[in-house]
Amino acid sequence: MPGGKHILGKKKQQRVFGTAKVGDRGQIVIPKEAREFFGIEPGDTLLILGKNETGLIVTKPDTLNDLAAQIFQSVEKED
């Protein structure tokens, strides 16, 4: 299984898969190794988030569904 390049001094979950150049139509190509590692297939929908200080985050929408479920479970436990 591909793994990208581990970033020294960082958690094993943080990896570098390369760079992506923005084309004339604003499109980027996600490196093959990253697509394979994260199971990204043609036709998949990705969520693009951004913050001035930290830049862009590209993720699968289910990642946030899982996070939202954890937050709701945490709130229910507090009640």
Chimera marker file (.cmm) of the C-alpha trace (Angstrom):
<marker_set name="trace">
<marker id="1" x="0.000" y="0.000" z="0.000" r="1" g="1" b="0" radius="0.5"/>
<marker id="2" x="1.360" y="3.447" z="-0.853" r="1" g="1" b="0" radius="0.5"/>
<marker id="3" x="2.187" y="5.698" z="2.020" r="1" g="1" b="0" radius="0.5"/>
<marker id="4" x="3.506" y="9.018" z="0.791" r="1" g="1" b="0" radius="0.5"/>
<marker id="5" x="6.582" y="10.464" z="2.418" r="1" g="1" b="0" radius="0.5"/>
<marker id="6" x="6.580" y="10.649" z="6.183" r="1" g="1" b="0" radius="0.5"/>
<marker id="7" x="7.307" y="14.129" z="7.528" r="1" g="1" b="0" radius="0.5"/>
<marker id="8" x="10.142" y="13.901" z="10.037" r="1" g="1" b="0" radius="0.5"/>
<marker id="9" x="9.140" y="15.016" z="13.499" r="1" g="1" b="0" radius="0.5"/>
<marker id="10" x="5.418" y="14.801" z="12.717" r="1" g="1" b="0" radius="0.5"/>
<marker id="11" x="2.801" y="12.210" z="13.573" r="1" g="1" b="0" radius="0.5"/>
<marker id="12" x="2.744" y="9.186" z="11.270" r="1" g="1" b="0" radius="0.5"/>
<marker id="13" x="-0.660" y="10.349" z="9.981" r="1" g="1" b="0" radius="0.5"/>
<marker id="14" x="0.951" y="13.410" z="8.359" r="1" g="1" b="0" radius="0.5"/>
<marker id="15" x="2.413" y="12.665" z="4.934" r="1" g="1" b="0" radius="0.5"/>
<marker id="16" x="3.526" y="14.487" z="1.807" r="1" g="1" b="0" radius="0.5"/>
<marker id="17" x="2.240" y="13.104" z="-1.485" r="1" g="1" b="0" radius="0.5"/>
<marker id="18" x="3.746" y="15.717" z="-3.791" r="1" g="1" b="0" radius="0.5"/>
<marker id="19" x="2.448" y="18.876" z="-5.369" r="1" g="1" b="0" radius="0.5"/>
<marker id="20" x="-0.424" y="19.745" z="-7.691" r="1" g="1" b="0" radius="0.5"/>
<marker id="21" x="-0.364" y="22.474" z="-10.325" r="1" g="1" b="0" radius="0.5"/>
<marker id="22" x="-3.531" y="24.507" z="-10.903" r="1" g="1" b="0" radius="0.5"/>
<marker id="23" x="-4.601" y="24.401" z="-14.546" r="1" g="1" b="0" radius="0.5"/>
<marker id="24" x="-6.216" y="27.133" z="-16.639" r="1" g="1" b="0" radius="0.5"/>
<marker id="25" x="-9.683" y="26.009" z="-15.531" r="1" g="1" b="0" radius="0.5"/>
<marker id="26" x="-8.742" y="25.984" z="-11.827" r="1" g="1" b="0" radius="0.5"/>
<marker id="27" x="-8.456" y="22.195" z="-11.694" r="1" g="1" b="0" radius="0.5"/>
<marker id="28" x="-5.787" y="20.203" z="-9.888" r="1" g="1" b="0" radius="0.5"/>
<marker id="29" x="-4.721" y="16.587" z="-10.208" r="1" g="1" b="0" radius="0.5"/>
<marker id="30" x="-4.405" y="14.729" z="-6.926" r="1" g="1" b="0" radius="0.5"/>
<marker id="31" x="-1.258" y="12.586" z="-7.056" r="1" g="1" b="0" radius="0.5"/>
<marker id="32" x="-1.977" y="8.906" z="-7.808" r="1" g="1" b="0" radius="0.5"/>
<marker id="33" x="-0.302" y="7.725" z="-4.604" r="1" g="1" b="0" radius="0.5"/>
<marker id="34" x="-2.589" y="10.001" z="-2.530" r="1" g="1" b="0" radius="0.5"/>
<marker id="35" x="-5.723" y="8.846" z="-4.416" r="1" g="1" b="0" radius="0.5"/>
<marker id="36" x="-4.809" y="5.208" z="-3.783" r="1" g="1" b="0" radius="0.5"/>
<marker id="37" x="-3.917" y="5.820" z="-0.114" r="1" g="1" b="0" radius="0.5"/>
<marker id="38" x="-7.224" y="7.590" z="0.601" r="1" g="1" b="0" radius="0.5"/>
<marker id="39" x="-9.388" y="5.490" z="-1.727" r="1" g="1" b="0" radius="0.5"/>
<marker id="40" x="-10.381" y="8.406" z="-3.952" r="1" g="1" b="0" radius="0.5"/>
<marker id="41" x="-12.068" y="7.173" z="-7.128" r="1" g="1" b="0" radius="0.5"/>
<marker id="42" x="-13.220" y="9.014" z="-10.280" r="1" g="1" b="0" radius="0.5"/>
<marker id="43" x="-16.627" y="10.581" z="-9.617" r="1" g="1" b="0" radius="0.5"/>
<marker id="44" x="-16.078" y="10.898" z="-5.847" r="1" g="1" b="0" radius="0.5"/>
<marker id="45" x="-17.161" y="14.173" z="-4.251" r="1" g="1" b="0" radius="0.5"/>
<marker id="46" x="-14.575" y="15.985" z="-2.155" r="1" g="1" b="0" radius="0.5"/>
<marker id="47" x="-15.203" y="18.803" z="0.306" r="1" g="1" b="0" radius="0.5"/>
<marker id="48" x="-12.963" y="21.883" z="0.045" r="1" g="1" b="0" radius="0.5"/>
<marker id="49" x="-12.575" y="23.956" z="3.228" r="1" g="1" b="0" radius="0.5"/>
<marker id="50" x="-10.347" y="26.971" z="3.742" r="1" g="1" b="0" radius="0.5"/>
<marker id="51" x="-9.054" y="29.381" z="6.318" r="1" g="1" b="0" radius="0.5"/>
<marker id="52" x="-6.837" y="32.411" z="5.659" r="1" g="1" b="0" radius="0.5"/>
<marker id="53" x="-4.242" y="31.398" z="8.251" r="1" g="1" b="0" radius="0.5"/>
<marker id="54" x="-3.932" y="27.707" z="7.386" r="1" g="1" b="0" radius="0.5"/>
<marker id="55" x="-4.953" y="27.340" z="3.737" r="1" g="1" b="0" radius="0.5"/>
<marker id="56" x="-7.096" y="24.665" z="2.110" r="1" g="1" b="0" radius="0.5"/>
<marker id="57" x="-8.271" y="21.291" z="3.325" r="1" g="1" b="0" radius="0.5"/>
<marker id="58" x="-9.506" y="18.700" z="0.846" r="1" g="1" b="0" radius="0.5"/>
<marker id="59" x="-11.396" y="15.803" z="2.414" r="1" g="1" b="0" radius="0.5"/>
<marker id="60" x="-14.156" y="13.312" z="1.817" r="1" g="1" b="0" radius="0.5"/>
<marker id="61" x="-17.481" y="14.577" z="3.194" r="1" g="1" b="0" radius="0.5"/>
<marker id="62" x="-17.899" y="11.405" z="5.328" r="1" g="1" b="0" radius="0.5"/>
<marker id="63" x="-14.892" y="12.549" z="7.378" r="1" g="1" b="0" radius="0.5"/>
<marker id="64" x="-16.972" y="15.439" z="8.682" r="1" g="1" b="0" radius="0.5"/>
<marker id="65" x="-20.028" y="13.220" z="9.143" r="1" g="1" b="0" radius="0.5"/>
<marker id="66" x="-17.962" y="11.028" z="11.464" r="1" g="1" b="0" radius="0.5"/>
<marker id="67" x="-16.651" y="14.089" z="13.314" r="1" g="1" b="0" radius="0.5"/>
<marker id="68" x="-20.166" y="15.526" z="13.664" r="1" g="1" b="0" radius="0.5"/>
<marker id="69" x="-21.412" y="12.193" z="15.067" r="1" g="1" b="0" radius="0.5"/>
<marker id="70" x="-18.607" y="12.210" z="17.646" r="1" g="1" b="0" radius="0.5"/>
<marker id="71" x="-19.479" y="15.783" z="18.662" r="1" g="1" b="0" radius="0.5"/>
<marker id="72" x="-23.169" y="14.933" z="19.055" r="1" g="1" b="0" radius="0.5"/>
<marker id="73" x="-22.316" y="11.835" z="21.125" r="1" g="1" b="0" radius="0.5"/>
<marker id="74" x="-20.096" y="13.971" z="23.350" r="1" g="1" b="0" radius="0.5"/>
<marker id="75" x="-22.862" y="16.543" z="23.856" r="1" g="1" b="0" radius="0.5"/>
<marker id="76" x="-25.419" y="13.817" z="24.645" r="1" g="1" b="0" radius="0.5"/>
<marker id="77" x="-23.092" y="12.356" z="27.313" r="1" g="1" b="0" radius="0.5"/>
<marker id="78" x="-22.830" y="15.772" z="28.970" r="1" g="1" b="0" radius="0.5"/>
<marker id="79" x="-26.645" y="16.166" z="29.211" r="1" g="1" b="0" radius="0.5"/>
<link id1="1" id2="2" r="1" g="1" b="0" radius="0.2"/>
<link id1="2" id2="3" r="1" g="1" b="0" radius="0.2"/>
<link id1="3" id2="4" r="1" g="1" b="0" radius="0.2"/>
<link id1="4" id2="5" r="1" g="1" b="0" radius="0.2"/>
<link id1="5" id2="6" r="1" g="1" b="0" radius="0.2"/>
<link id1="6" id2="7" r="1" g="1" b="0" radius="0.2"/>
<link id1="7" id2="8" r="1" g="1" b="0" radius="0.2"/>
<link id1="8" id2="9" r="1" g="1" b="0" radius="0.2"/>
<link id1="9" id2="10" r="1" g="1" b="0" radius="0.2"/>
<link id1="10" id2="11" r="1" g="1" b="0" radius="0.2"/>
<link id1="11" id2="12" r="1" g="1" b="0" radius="0.2"/>
<link id1="12" id2="13" r="1" g="1" b="0" radius="0.2"/>
<link id1="13" id2="14" r="1" g="1" b="0" radius="0.2"/>
<link id1="14" id2="15" r="1" g="1" b="0" radius="0.2"/>
<link id1="15" id2="16" r="1" g="1" b="0" radius="0.2"/>
<link id1="16" id2="17" r="1" g="1" b="0" radius="0.2"/>
<link id1="17" id2="18" r="1" g="1" b="0" radius="0.2"/>
<link id1="18" id2="19" r="1" g="1" b="0" radius="0.2"/>
<link id1="19" id2="20" r="1" g="1" b="0" radius="0.2"/>
<link id1="20" id2="21" r="1" g="1" b="0" radius="0.2"/>
<link id1="21" id2="22" r="1" g="1" b="0" radius="0.2"/>
<link id1="22" id2="23" r="1" g="1" b="0" radius="0.2"/>
<link id1="23" id2="24" r="1" g="1" b="0" radius="0.2"/>
<link id1="24" id2="25" r="1" g="1" b="0" radius="0.2"/>
<link id1="25" id2="26" r="1" g="1" b="0" radius="0.2"/>
<link id1="26" id2="27" r="1" g="1" b="0" radius="0.2"/>
<link id1="27" id2="28" r="1" g="1" b="0" radius="0.2"/>
<link id1="28" id2="29" r="1" g="1" b="0" radius="0.2"/>
<link id1="29" id2="30" r="1" g="1" b="0" radius="0.2"/>
<link id1="30" id2="31" r="1" g="1" b="0" radius="0.2"/>
<link id1="31" id2="32" r="1" g="1" b="0" radius="0.2"/>
<link id1="32" id2="33" r="1" g="1" b="0" radius="0.2"/>
<link id1="33" id2="34" r="1" g="1" b="0" radius="0.2"/>
<link id1="34" id2="35" r="1" g="1" b="0" radius="0.2"/>
<link id1="35" id2="36" r="1" g="1" b="0" radius="0.2"/>
<link id1="36" id2="37" r="1" g="1" b="0" radius="0.2"/>
<link id1="37" id2="38" r="1" g="1" b="0" radius="0.2"/>
<link id1="38" id2="39" r="1" g="1" b="0" radius="0.2"/>
<link id1="39" id2="40" r="1" g="1" b="0" radius="0.2"/>
<link id1="40" id2="41" r="1" g="1" b="0" radius="0.2"/>
<link id1="41" id2="42" r="1" g="1" b="0" radius="0.2"/>
<link id1="42" id2="43" r="1" g="1" b="0" radius="0.2"/>
<link id1="43" id2="44" r="1" g="1" b="0" radius="0.2"/>
<link id1="44" id2="45" r="1" g="1" b="0" radius="0.2"/>
<link id1="45" id2="46" r="1" g="1" b="0" radius="0.2"/>
<link id1="46" id2="47" r="1" g="1" b="0" radius="0.2"/>
<link id1="47" id2="48" r="1" g="1" b="0" radius="0.2"/>
<link id1="48" id2="49" r="1" g="1" b="0" radius="0.2"/>
<link id1="49" id2="50" r="1" g="1" b="0" radius="0.2"/>
<link id1="50" id2="51" r="1" g="1" b="0" radius="0.2"/>
<link id1="51" id2="52" r="1" g="1" b="0" radius="0.2"/>
<link id1="52" id2="53" r="1" g="1" b="0" radius="0.2"/>
<link id1="53" id2="54" r="1" g="1" b="0" radius="0.2"/>
<link id1="54" id2="55" r="1" g="1" b="0" radius="0.2"/>
<link id1="55" id2="56" r="1" g="1" b="0" radius="0.2"/>
<link id1="56" id2="57" r="1" g="1" b="0" radius="0.2"/>
<link id1="57" id2="58" r="1" g="1" b="0" radius="0.2"/>
<link id1="58" id2="59" r="1" g="1" b="0" radius="0.2"/>
<link id1="59" id2="60" r="1" g="1" b="0" radius="0.2"/>
<link id1="60" id2="61" r="1" g="1" b="0" radius="0.2"/>
<link id1="61" id2="62" r="1" g="1" b="0" radius="0.2"/>
<link id1="62" id2="63" r="1" g="1" b="0" radius="0.2"/>
<link id1="63" id2="64" r="1" g="1" b="0" radius="0.2"/>
<link id1="64" id2="65" r="1" g="1" b="0" radius="0.2"/>
<link id1="65" id2="66" r="1" g="1" b="0" radius="0.2"/>
<link id1="66" id2="67" r="1" g="1" b="0" radius="0.2"/>
<link id1="67" id2="68" r="1" g="1" b="0" radius="0.2"/>
<link id1="68" id2="69" r="1" g="1" b="0" radius="0.2"/>
<link id1="69" id2="70" r="1" g="1" b="0" radius="0.2"/>
<link id1="70" id2="71" r="1" g="1" b="0" radius="0.2"/>
<link id1="71" id2="72" r="1" g="1" b="0" radius="0.2"/>
<link id1="72" id2="73" r="1" g="1" b="0" radius="0.2"/>
<link id1="73" id2="74" r="1" g="1" b="0" radius="0.2"/>
<link id1="74" id2="75" r="1" g="1" b="0" radius="0.2"/>
<link id1="75" id2="76" r="1" g="1" b="0" radius="0.2"/>
<link id1="76" id2="77" r="1" g="1" b="0" radius="0.2"/>
<link id1="77" id2="78" r="1" g="1" b="0" radius="0.2"/>
<link id1="78" id2="79" r="1" g="1" b="0" radius="0.2"/>
</marker_set>
